[in-house]
Amino acid sequence: MGFLKRIFAFYINSSIHVALAVVALLAITVLEYRLVIINALWGFVFLAALTGYNFVKYAKVAGLHHRSLTQSLRLIQIFSAVCFALLVYFSLQLRIEVLLLTVGFGMATFLYAVPVIRSKNLRNLSGIKIFVVAFVWAGVSVILPFVASEVAITPDVFLTFFQRILIVVALILPFEIRDVPYDGLNLKTLPQQFGVKNTKLLGLFILLSCLGIEFFKEYSEAPYLLSLLVFCVVLGWLLVISKTRQTRYFASFWIEGLPILWLLLYLLFQVF
């Protein structure tokens, strides 16, 4: 049992889970718009999300305590290095336009973690953290596959992009609520500015807006709409029960894994 717990902890802490969530969002876009993308892009997005998240989470810690890293953190460091090498391999199979767009999102991730503006990074700029993450996730999961498949970006795609930003913002809110006791007041997160209760109400309004956007699209298929509806209901419920004192994996497993559930529901509803 102890071995399984360590494996699960590594799965979460090494960002495999969150990387699969990003790939799930990419797959939803591919299915919704019936895009055709090369296999290398799947591996590239998974590895980019994994290494990017590990860089954001552990770069500062590894830099300050390089000689005294715990065994688990050193293992994650080695794992991330291997994943980065594979990322380079997959990148060599992609078109230059895809790589340039990815560099743009990568720079946002870099600036999110590394202080460059008055010793501050984007993560520490008041009120901006949640929107940086949402923009990058939405860009990678919606815009990137269209560029990779050389399909024109229509007004419906822009609506999906905006919808995806809102979805990711709603996904992050339970994390923001969890971090209220630990975040500095200078961050001005949504729960700090509006309170936990109002943040939950805002999250529910965002989810309703996501559903509303679907009716402005020129074309919307039933399996996508139904899966989105169930996803929003589940996320809304988990948001409502979110607390500042959460169980260890409430946000990092259950909330972060919801895009995977959404993809599975989408596939299921397509069958029926």
C-alpha positions as MATLAB code, in Angstrom:
seq = 'MGFLKRIFAFYINSSIHVALAVVALLAITVLEYRLVIINALWGFVFLAALTGYNFVKYAKVAGLHHRSLTQSLRLIQIFSAVCFALLVYFSLQLRIEVLLLTVGFGMATFLYAVPVIRSKNLRNLSGIKIFVVAFVWAGVSVILPFVASEVAITPDVFLTFFQRILIVVALILPFEIRDVPYDGLNLKTLPQQFGVKNTKLLGLFILLSCLGIEFFKEYSEAPYLLSLLVFCVVLGWLLVISKTRQTRYFASFWIEGLPILWLLLYLLFQVF';
ca = [
       0.000    0.000    0.000;
       2.844    2.376    0.843;
       4.377    1.722   -2.586;
       1.087    2.561   -4.342;
       0.792    5.770   -2.332;
       4.282    6.805   -3.415;
       3.439    6.053   -7.050;
       0.248    8.104   -6.796;
       2.087   10.976   -5.103;
       4.677   10.941   -7.884;
       1.893   10.895  -10.488;
       0.411   14.066   -8.977;
       3.607   15.863   -7.952;
       5.402   15.251  -11.247;
       2.506   16.947  -13.111;
       1.547   13.856  -15.124;
      -2.069   14.337  -14.037;
      -2.272   17.997  -15.053;
      -0.509   17.262  -18.358;
      -3.132   14.614  -19.142;
      -5.810   17.205  -18.356;
      -4.303   19.591  -20.916;
      -4.163   16.792  -23.506;
      -7.817   15.980  -22.726;
      -8.799   19.584  -23.525;
      -6.804   19.360  -26.753;
      -8.612   16.112  -27.639;
     -12.001   17.751  -27.004;
     -11.163   20.495  -29.515;
      -9.920   17.960  -32.055;
     -13.131   15.948  -31.704;
     -15.448   18.957  -31.705;
     -14.019   20.380  -34.927;
     -12.975   17.045  -36.466;
      -9.381   18.143  -36.857;
      -6.557   15.915  -38.019;
      -3.252   16.433  -36.213;
      -0.032   14.457  -36.348;
       0.808   12.085  -33.497;
       3.858   14.139  -32.540;
       1.625   17.014  -31.424;
      -0.026   14.854  -28.754;
       3.315   13.952  -27.247;
       4.576   17.509  -27.646;
       1.613   19.062  -25.786;
       1.759   16.448  -23.005;
       5.499   16.909  -22.461;
       5.338   20.705  -22.786;
       2.604   20.878  -20.134;
       4.496   18.510  -17.843;
       7.874   20.228  -18.079;
       6.282   23.686  -17.975;
       4.352   22.951  -14.802;
       7.349   21.338  -13.125;
       9.452   24.365  -14.029;
       6.892   26.700  -12.479;
       6.526   24.573   -9.346;
      10.087   23.510   -8.655;
      12.562   25.847  -10.375;
      12.883   28.177   -7.399;
      13.061   25.353   -4.859;
      15.675   23.457   -6.859;
      17.746   26.595   -7.296;
      17.780   27.477   -3.615;
      18.287   23.980   -2.234;
      20.056   22.151   -5.039;
      22.345   20.154   -2.728;
      19.665   19.237   -0.234;
      16.844   18.190   -2.538;
      14.646   15.420   -1.193;
      14.781   12.101   -2.980;
      11.293   12.579   -4.434;
      12.090   16.065   -5.724;
      15.357   14.930   -7.266;
      13.466   12.089   -8.969;
      10.992   14.609  -10.384;
      13.919   16.731  -11.544;
      15.459   13.781  -13.421;
      12.060   12.783  -14.821;
      11.462   16.327  -16.051;
      14.878   16.398  -17.742;
      14.074   13.175  -19.620;
      10.669   14.577  -20.608;
      12.320   17.768  -21.864;
      14.673   15.732  -24.054;
      11.646   13.918  -25.512;
       9.950   17.297  -25.963;
      12.836   18.453  -28.133;
      12.557   15.241  -30.172;
       8.837   15.784  -30.833;
       9.384   19.467  -31.588;
      11.631   18.535  -34.520;
       8.606   16.904  -36.180;
       6.382   20.001  -35.993;
       5.959   22.892  -38.400;
       7.710   26.176  -37.633;
       4.370   27.990  -37.189;
       3.398   25.571  -34.434;
       6.735   26.023  -32.700;
       6.577   29.820  -32.883;
       3.092   29.843  -31.365;
       4.257   27.457  -28.664;
       7.226   29.702  -27.908;
       4.762   32.521  -27.264;
       2.842   30.442  -24.746;
       6.130   29.168  -23.349;
       7.301   32.739  -22.726;
       4.123   33.404  -20.750;
       4.934   30.321  -18.658;
       8.543   31.461  -18.208;
       7.504   34.957  -17.109;
       4.942   33.360  -14.803;
       7.750   31.718  -12.830;
      10.861   33.868  -13.304;
      11.066   37.398  -11.824;
      11.997   39.878  -14.555;
       9.917   42.974  -13.797;
      11.129   44.718  -10.614;
      11.996   41.314   -9.129;
       8.432   40.127   -9.774;
       7.052   37.448  -12.056;
       3.574   37.311  -13.595;
       2.535   34.980  -10.795;
       3.122   37.740   -8.247;
       1.481   40.592  -10.153;
      -1.783   41.557   -8.502;
      -4.809   39.691   -9.849;
      -3.183   38.426  -13.057;
      -2.071   34.892  -12.115;
      -5.326   33.081  -12.853;
      -5.762   34.723  -16.265;
      -2.214   33.907  -17.421;
      -2.807   30.210  -16.760;
      -6.240   30.294  -18.417;
      -4.884   32.058  -21.512;
      -2.045   29.540  -21.955;
      -4.292   26.486  -21.428;
      -6.904   27.835  -23.844;
      -4.308   28.759  -26.439;
      -2.616   25.368  -26.357;
      -5.861   23.375  -26.359;
      -7.831   25.442  -28.899;
      -5.648   27.638  -31.120;
      -2.622   25.354  -31.405;
      -4.428   22.366  -33.030;
      -5.902   24.653  -35.696;
      -2.473   26.041  -36.545;
      -1.042   22.514  -36.571;
      -3.761   21.166  -38.867;
      -3.689   24.270  -41.114;
      -7.441   24.795  -40.731;
      -8.861   28.327  -40.771;
      -9.847   29.805  -37.422;
     -13.526   30.780  -37.615;
     -15.661   32.925  -35.277;
     -16.870   29.674  -33.663;
     -13.260   28.835  -32.803;
     -12.779   32.213  -31.137;
     -15.942   31.574  -29.123;
     -14.511   28.192  -28.093;
     -11.230   29.883  -27.163;
     -13.024   32.399  -24.947;
     -15.208   29.627  -23.527;
     -12.096   27.596  -22.714;
     -10.519   30.552  -20.910;
     -13.616   30.821  -18.717;
     -13.602   27.082  -18.055;
      -9.977   27.125  -16.932;
     -10.637   30.160  -14.710;
     -13.469   28.206  -13.061;
     -11.167   25.188  -12.672;
      -8.564   27.313  -10.900;
     -10.958   28.903   -8.387;
     -10.903   25.920   -5.958;
      -7.096   26.234   -5.934;
      -7.392   29.960   -5.208;
      -9.776   29.203   -2.334;
      -7.393   26.559   -0.990;
      -4.465   28.970   -1.085;
      -6.165   31.845    0.750;
      -4.275   31.169    4.020;
      -0.932   31.033    2.181;
      -1.116   33.676   -0.569;
       0.340   37.097    0.178;
      -2.204   39.914    0.237;
      -0.305   41.601   -2.611;
      -1.456   38.870   -5.001;
      -5.052   40.128   -4.797;
      -6.546   36.795   -5.806;
     -10.291   36.641   -6.400;
     -11.057   35.106   -2.962;
      -8.913   37.803   -1.313;
     -10.734   40.600   -3.127;
     -14.304   39.282   -3.075;
     -14.330   36.656   -0.332;
     -14.743   32.893   -0.649;
     -18.550   32.933   -0.919;
     -18.622   35.582   -3.659;
     -15.823   33.784   -5.512;
     -17.965   30.661   -5.600;
     -20.924   32.669   -6.924;
     -18.644   34.207   -9.552;
     -17.479   30.724  -10.537;
     -21.063   29.535  -10.966;
     -21.831   32.583  -13.104;
     -18.747   31.828  -15.235;
     -19.926   28.244  -15.767;
     -23.400   29.445  -16.776;
     -21.718   31.834  -19.212;
     -19.750   28.924  -20.688;
     -23.002   27.108  -21.396;
     -24.550   30.287  -22.792;
     -21.673   30.795  -25.232;
     -22.496   27.464  -26.829;
     -25.790   28.843  -28.148;
     -23.970   31.614  -30.020;
     -22.001   29.146  -32.111;
     -23.069   28.533  -35.661;
     -22.800   24.793  -35.117;
     -22.954   22.847  -31.866;
     -23.421   19.098  -31.660;
     -25.459   17.390  -28.931;
     -22.669   15.154  -27.505;
     -20.428   18.174  -26.927;
     -23.209   20.230  -25.346;
     -24.336   17.374  -23.091;
     -20.792   16.580  -21.961;
     -20.133   20.275  -21.317;
     -23.347   20.498  -19.279;
     -22.396   17.537  -17.062;
     -18.853   18.869  -16.723;
     -20.118   22.295  -15.618;
     -22.564   20.756  -13.122;
     -19.842   18.596  -11.557;
     -17.334   21.464  -11.465;
     -19.987   23.786  -10.037;
     -20.758   21.314   -7.263;
     -17.075   20.822   -6.403;
     -16.608   24.594   -6.434;
     -19.504   25.062   -4.006;
     -18.050   22.555   -1.527;
     -14.506   23.950   -1.846;
     -12.957   25.176    1.403;
      -9.759   26.855    2.475;
      -8.925   23.639    4.350;
      -9.229   20.899    1.748;
      -8.226   17.262    1.729;
      -4.800   16.691    0.233;
      -5.871   15.750   -3.278;
      -9.250   17.519   -3.557;
      -7.933   20.175   -5.935;
      -4.793   18.546   -7.324;
      -6.550   15.295   -8.317;
     -10.326   15.684   -8.452;
     -10.545   19.251   -9.761;
      -7.531   18.974  -12.029;
      -8.826   15.701  -13.452;
     -12.199   17.088  -14.542;
     -11.080   17.757  -18.152;
     -10.310   14.030  -18.404;
     -13.851   13.266  -17.193;
     -15.214   15.758  -19.752;
     -13.370   13.977  -22.572;
     -14.644   10.563  -21.446;
     -18.214   11.877  -21.279;
     -17.866   13.419  -24.735;
     -16.681   10.093  -26.163;
     -19.488    8.260  -24.348;
     -22.224   10.584  -25.614;
     -20.881   10.273  -29.162;
     -21.464    6.523  -28.990;
     -25.093    6.988  -27.976;
];
